[in-house]
Amino acid sequence: MNKKQFLDTYRKVSRLSTPSKTENKPEQKETYSSQKPLYRSPEDERLIKDLHFAKFQKNLENLHKNEELKLLIEKTEWDENDIQSLLKSLR
């Protein structure tokens, strides 16, 4: 996943949380207009999204380097210990 796809996902989630323009229900307009903005400024929004993307990239890189996880994925039969080691490596 590249940075552009990551930011597009943010935009899609933002569109889902906002009311559509075709809705004319007064009680919904009031609830959406009374909400505080999610970010204080466009710069804050950019910094927070960059931070989340960097965390995602770091986690992805750690998963690719994790030899235990690679061995677990290649296994056909898993037991309870394998599941526990998988959960441990994902934390």
C-alpha positions as CSV (number, residue, x, y, z in Angstrom):
1,M,0.0,0.0,0.0
2,N,1.5,3.3,-0.9
3,K,1.0,6.7,0.7
4,K,-1.6,7.8,-1.9
5,Q,-3.8,4.7,-1.3
6,F,-3.5,5.3,2.4
7,L,-4.6,8.9,2.2
8,D,-7.5,7.9,-0.2
9,T,-8.7,5.6,2.5
10,Y,-8.8,8.5,5.0
11,R,-10.9,10.5,2.5
12,K,-13.3,7.6,2.0
13,V,-13.8,7.3,5.8
14,S,-14.3,11.0,6.1
15,R,-17.0,10.9,3.4
16,L,-18.8,8.1,5.2
17,S,-18.9,10.1,8.4
18,T,-20.4,13.2,6.8
19,P,-24.1,13.5,5.9
20,S,-25.0,13.4,2.2
21,K,-26.1,16.7,0.6
22,T,-29.4,15.2,-0.4
23,E,-30.6,14.7,3.2
24,N,-32.8,17.5,4.5
25,K,-33.5,16.3,7.9
26,P,-33.1,19.2,10.4
27,E,-32.2,17.0,13.4
28,Q,-29.3,15.5,11.5
29,K,-28.0,18.8,10.3
30,E,-27.8,20.1,13.8
31,T,-25.9,17.1,15.1
32,Y,-23.3,17.3,12.3
33,S,-22.9,21.0,12.6
34,S,-22.4,20.9,16.3
35,Q,-19.5,18.4,16.0
36,K,-16.0,19.8,16.5
37,P,-13.6,19.4,13.5
38,L,-11.5,16.4,13.6
39,Y,-8.2,18.3,13.0
40,R,-7.3,21.7,14.3
41,S,-5.7,22.7,11.0
42,P,-4.7,21.3,7.6
43,E,-1.1,21.1,8.9
44,D,-2.2,19.0,11.9
45,E,-4.2,16.7,9.6
46,R,-1.2,16.2,7.3
47,L,1.2,15.5,10.3
48,I,-1.2,13.0,11.9
49,K,-1.8,11.2,8.6
50,D,1.9,11.1,7.9
51,L,2.5,9.7,11.4
52,H,-0.1,6.9,10.9
53,F,1.4,6.1,7.5
54,A,4.9,5.9,9.0
55,K,3.6,3.5,11.8
56,F,1.9,1.4,9.1
57,Q,5.1,1.2,7.1
58,K,7.1,0.3,10.2
59,N,4.7,-2.5,11.1
60,L,4.7,-3.8,7.6
61,E,8.4,-3.9,7.5
62,N,8.6,-5.7,10.8
63,L,6.2,-8.3,9.6
64,H,8.2,-8.9,6.4
65,K,11.4,-9.3,8.5
66,N,9.8,-11.6,11.1
67,E,11.1,-15.1,10.4
68,E,8.8,-16.8,13.0
69,L,5.8,-15.4,11.2
70,K,7.1,-16.6,7.8
71,L,7.5,-20.1,9.2
72,L,4.0,-20.0,10.7
73,I,2.4,-18.9,7.5
74,E,4.0,-21.8,5.6
75,K,2.7,-24.4,8.1
76,T,-0.3,-26.4,7.0
77,E,-1.4,-27.6,10.5
78,W,-1.5,-25.2,13.4
79,D,-1.7,-26.1,17.1
80,E,-2.4,-23.9,20.1
81,N,1.2,-22.9,20.5
82,D,1.4,-21.7,16.9
83,I,-1.6,-19.5,17.4
84,Q,-0.1,-18.1,20.6
85,S,3.2,-17.4,18.9
86,L,1.3,-15.7,16.0
87,L,-0.5,-13.4,18.4
88,K,2.7,-12.7,20.3
89,S,4.5,-11.7,17.1
90,L,1.6,-9.4,15.9
91,R,1.7,-7.4,19.2
